[in-house]
Amino acid sequence: MADMLTHHFTIVQHKYLFVSEEREAFWVSEGLNPSEAEDLALIPVIALTLNVPGLDLYHQRFFKRNDKISIANFLYEAWASNPFLKGIPDQLCIDEELLSIVPLKGILQLIDPDGQLKEIVTDAGATFGASKAQAHEQSVIYWEDFELLRKPASVDSLLNLIGKKVSERQSIFVESSRHDKRKDHLLEQHRAISPSLPSISLRPDEYFRLDTDWVTKESSQVPMPATGKAYCYSEENDDHRWIHWLFLQDEDEEPNGDGDGEAGDQYKLIDETRHYWSPEAKGLIATLNALAYPIAEYLPEHISSQALRSFMKGRVPLSITMTKDLLRLVKTLPIVIYPKTIEECTAAFGHITRHGHCKYMFELTGGEHASHEFRFFAGNAPTSGPFFIVIQVGSMADDPMLKSALFCKEDDLDIGHAGFAALSYWVEKLPEFNIKGICTLVLDMVEKMLHASMKGRKN
């Protein structure tokens, strides 16, 4: 007997994605509590997600908070037009609260008059929890998808466009096999399923305004900030630049950041409200452990080696001031080698770039000669200038989705076999000697290779 095809249906208020009446989208790096959105003149976004549990296959659409939403239209579109969901499932798992306020059985009779859907369940255990988390995480905005597109005519058009780009990403993800290889067998089984398409006689159903507490449950768990930091975002006077990454900046820093002169006026305070985020810097210890530079030689005078060792072992927390100083220090020593997991890798990337704010980011390759030891990632951030991340092939950080997690360009940057070999040679020396001079040499090599390769690409 064939395995039952199951879909999970979730509706959440997004933790990270917000829009404005000026038809601009904001991705808030740290997440944003709904009560803060109004003060920042941002409109919360509702995400409807239908996904195949365990396979990272999903259909997602976005709506303004308090908009009336057609559940039938969303399900019909997902089952009729998304080739990866394989039509109407045998089983649909949903929130019990959703089932109590929306007449889902009546909606399904419109779409599935033949009764392909065998059952609706409200408890799928831990797997459903993962699906709800995916509803927040899978809609990461990729700048390269939008960099040549002009600002949409309305907020609704903006949200529709983001939803379509999410679908395009899903297609690239599946067709290019950029997925977890351990799931290949399950994915092949899923691809073999014959789709059961919904009825074409869909009639308009009732539109629902989903204003109950359960919709905002996850986003309401984002910590409330206190006084101490300011929200900033990237800004350029260009009609194509209508998607921004919103981040928190120390109150005593200038809005333009601490980058070089090219940064110019790229950063802007979203308003004069000052905030302070939670004092713990997630992933900071792992990032410090992965820095190639001998960090002890760069410590500020007020942080002793003993205090740093105690902090690194998780024994003693540092003061807010010391933590800020270490976060600034990371930006000045931007070589990360061998992070153990993808989470540690993205944490280090976030600390160096201020949560992914880059001028560009590439995976470096060596032409036809693939490396069996390293993956190299290099970019340029306004906060740090050129930076370099080294991943060991086969480690837990060597994840199929790493390029996406680091916001890399789709096309890798070829530095040639000789360039890759030279870089590999010196990278092997980094943990062995832990010398400032070798670190500086490697970073200088990376900067020159980036410049030469990008110039060659333009020519």
N, C-alpha and C positions, 0 to 999 in steps of 0.2 A: 504494500500500500504506500502510495506517495506521501511524502511529508506534507503536513498542512501548511498552506501559505498564510502567514500572519502579517498584518500591518498594525503599527502603533500610531494612534492619532492623538496629537497633543496640541494644546493652545496655551501659549505663555506670553506674558509681557516681557519683551526682550531686556536683558540686563545691560547690553552693550550698544545696541543700535537705537538711535534717536534721529528725528528730523526737525526741521524748522519751517516756519511759514515762508521763509525766503527760498524754499525749494532746495535746501541743502541737507546732506546727511552727515551725521556725526557718529563715529565709532569711539566709544568711551573706553579707554584702555583698562581702567580699574573697575569698570562697571559703575552704574549710577542708581542710587536709590530713587524710586519714583517721586518721592516728596521733594527731591532736589531739582527735578527736571523743570518744574514751573519757574523756579527762581532763575534758571539759566535760559528761559524762553525756548525750551526744547519740548518736542511732542513725543511721548512714549510710543513705541511701536509694538503691535501685536503680531506674533509669528504663529502661523498655522503650519504644522509639520506632519506629514504622513511618511513613515519610514518602515523599511524591512529590518527588523532587529538583528543586530550582529553583523550586518553586511555593509553598513554605511551607504545604503541606497535610500534616497529620500526625495520628497517633493515638498517645496516650501514656498509660502507666499506671505506677504507682509501687508499690514493695514495700520492706519492711524488708530491710536487709542480712542475709544468711544465711537468709532465708525460702526455702522451696521454692516454685518458680514453675512454672506450667504454660504452656509456650510455645504449645501448641495452643489453649488457651483465649484467650490474648491475640490470636493471629492470627485465630482465628475471630471474635472480637468486632470486631476492626478491619475485616475484610473483609465481615462480615455487617451491621454496624450503623452504620459510619461512612460517610455518603453521599458524602463528598468523596474517599475513596480509590478509589472505583469498583470495589470487589470485588477478586477475585483478579487479580494482575498477570500479565503475560507473562513478566516477568523479576524475580527477587528477588536483591538484592545484600546480602551479609552479611559479617561478620568471618570470616576464615579460621579463627581460633581457636575461634569459636563453632561452626562446622561440625565441628570436630574433637572436640568434647566432647558435642554434642547430636545425637541421630539425627534430624536435620531432615527427611530424606527420608521416614522413616516417619511423622513427624508430619504432613507435607504430604499423604500418602496418605489420612489420616483426613479432612482438610479438603477436599481437591481430588481426589476419586477419578476425575474425568473428565480430569484432566491439562491444565487450563487454563494452569497455570504451565509455561512451556516450558523455562526454564533457571534455574539458580542460579549466580551469579557471585560471586567473592570480591575482585575488583579493579575498582573503578569510578573510579580516579584521584582527582583533586582534589575532584570532586563528592561522593564518599563522605566525604571529610574534612569538608566543609561540613555534611553530614548528621549526622556524629558530634558536631560542635560544636553543632548545633541541638538535639540531645538534651539538652544542658545548658541552653541559653539559652531555649528556647521555653516552658518551664514556669514562667515568672515568676508569682509569686503576686500577684494583684490584690486589694488589701485590700477594695475595695468589693464583691467577690464573696462575702465571708465575714463582713462586719461585722454582719449580723443573724442569723447562724447560731450556734447554741449548740455548745459543745464536743462533738465526736463521742464515742460511747460507748467506742471502742477506737482503738488506733493504726491497725489495718487499716481501720476505717471512715473515719478521718481521711485516709489515703492514697487510698482509693477516692473520697472526696469531692473531693479535689484533682484527681484524674484526670478526674472528670466535669466539673468547672469548666473544665479545660483544653479539653475537647471543646466546651463551650458557647462558650468564647471563640473557638474555631476557627469555629464556625457564624456568630457575629457578624462575625468578620473577613471571611469570604467573602461573606455576604449583604449586608453594608453597604458592600462594595467598598473596605474599608480595606486595600488592598494596593498593591503597586508597579504603577502604571499601565503601565509598560513590559512587564509580563507579561500584560496583558489578552488578547492573542491566544492565548498559550499556555494561559491559564486557560480560555478559551472552547473551545479544542480539547479540553482535558481534560474539561470539563463534558459534551461531546457523546459521550463514551465510554459505551457501555452496560455496566452493571455485570455482572460474572460472579460470582454469589454462591457462597459455600462450601456444602458439603454440610450438610444438617440432621441427618445421622446421626452427629454428633460423639460419640465415646466419650472418657471420661477418659484422658488420656495420662499418662506418667510425669512426676512433678514433679521439677525439678532445683534443687539448691542451687548457685548460680553463685559458687563461692568461689575461682576461679582469678585469677591476677595481672592478666590482660588486662581484667577488669571494672573494676579500680581504676586502670588506667593513667593516664587523664586527671586524675582527682582527686588522684593521688599526685604530680602535677607542680605542685600548688599549693605555693608557697614555705612552708618551715617558719618560724614566727615565733621570734624571740629575745626575751629579757627586755626589757620597756619599755612594754608596753601591756596594757590589760585589755579583755576581751570584755564588752560591755554589751548589753542589749536593752530594748525598750519593755515596760513592764508597767503594767497598770491592773487594779484589782480588779473585773473584769467577766467573767462567764462567756462572753461573746461574744469576748473578746480572747484567743484561743488561737493566733493566728499572730503571730510576732514577727520583727522585723528585727534581726539580730545584727550589731553593728559593733564596731570596735576604737577604743578611747579612750586618750588619753595617760594615762600612769600618774599624773601630777600633777594631773589634772582630777578634780573631784568627779563622782560618778556621775550627778547630776542635770543635768549639762551646764551651759552658760553662757546658757541662754535666760531668758525672763522668769519671773515668779512663777507663771504658769499651768502651767509645765512640771511643778512639784511633784515628785512621786515617780514620774514616768513612766519613769525609767531605773534599771536595776538591774544591778549587777555579777553576771555569771552565776556566778562563783566568785572566789576570791582569787588565781587564777593571773594573773601579769602577763606581758604579751607585747609585743614590738615588731615591727611589720610591716616589710617591705622599705622602705628609706629613700626610694626614688623615689616621688614623688606623680604618678601617671599623669594626664596631662591638665592639670597645674597651669599650665604655661607658656601653653597655649592659653586657659585660663580667665583668667589674668592679662591676656592680650592683649585679651580680650573684655569686661573690666570697664569700665563707663561712667565710674566715678569716676576722677579723676586720681590714680592710685595712688602717684605719687612724693610727694604731699603727706601720705600716711598711713604711710609706711615707718617702722618702728621705728628708733631711733637707731643700733643696731648693724648695720643693713643699709644700705650706701651705695648711691647711685644707680648708681655704676659697677658694683658687684657685682651689682645687679639686672639691669642691661643685659647683662652678660656671661652671666648665668644665662638670661635670656630668649632670647639668641641661641644657646643650647645649648653655650656654650664652657666654662663653669665650673660645677660642681655646688655647691650651697649645703650648708652643714652641716645636720645633723639639726635643730638648734635653729632655724636660720633658716627651714628648710622648714616647720617647725611654725608659726612665727610668720606666714609667708605664708598658710598654710592657715587660720589664725585670722582673718587680715586679710580674706580672701575673704568670710567670713561676715558681716563688718561693712560690706561694700560690695556689697550683693546686687542689683546691676543688671548683667545680661549682655546685650550687644547684638551681633548679627550673628555668632554662632559659625559657622564655615565648614562644618562637617559635623555629622551627628547624633551622632557620637562625641564631638566637642568640646562639643556642647550637653549631652549626658548627663554628661560629666565635670564641667562647670561646675555642673550641677544637683546632682551627687553631693557636690561640695566644699561647696556652700552648705548643703545639707540633711543632711549626714552620711549620704550614700549613700541618699537618697530618703526619709528619715524626715520626713514632712510631716503637719501637721494637716489640710491640704486643698491641692488643686492643681487649677486650672482653665485651660482655654483661654478667653480673653476674646473676645467677638464684638460686632459693632455692629449688631445687629438684622438687618434685611433687606439692609443695605448691606455687602457683603463687601469687604474690603480687598484690593487687588491688589499691595500693597507689603509689609505686615507680617502676622505672626502673633504675638499676644501671649499669654504664659503667665505666670500669677501664682499665688502660693501663700503659705503661712505655715508656717514650720518652727520647731521649738523652739530650734534652734541660732542662727537668724538673724532671726526674726520675718518680716514681709512681704518677699517678694523678687519679682523681675520679670525675665523672659527675653524678648528680642525676636528673632524669626527673620525673615529676608528671604525673601519669597515667591519661589520659583524657585531658591533656593540649594540646595546639597547638604544643608544642614541641614533643609530643608523636606521631610521624609520622611513618607510615609503612616502610618508607625508611631510618629511622634513623640509623639503623645498617650499611647500605651501606654508608651513608654519613659520618660516623665515622670510616670507614675502618675496621669494626669489623671482627674477624674470623667468619666463618660460624657456627661453633659449639660454643654454649654458654659455659661459665665456671660455673659449678655447685659448689657453696660454701656451700651447705646443708641448710636445713630448719633452724637449729639453728644459723648458720652463718648469713643467710639472716635476720633473726629476730633480732639478736644483732645489725647488721649494721643499720637496719631500726629504731631501738630504738634510737641510737645515732644520726642518721641523723635528726630525729625529734627535737633533742635538738639544732641542729646547728643554725637555724634562731632565736630560742627562746632566747639563751644566747649569741651568737656571741662572744664566748670566744676562745682565741688561744689554750688553753689546750684541749678543746673538738675537735677542728679541727685537732690538731696533733694526738690525740687519734684515730680519725676516719681514718686518712691517714695511720697511723701505722697498724690499723686493716686490711685495704684494702691491704696493702703491704704483710702482713703475710698470708692473705687468698689467694692472688694471688700465692704466693710462694708455699703454701701447696697444693692448688688445682692443679696447673700445675705439681708439683712433683708427686701427686697422679695419674694424667692423664698419665704421662710417664710410671709409674709402672703398 
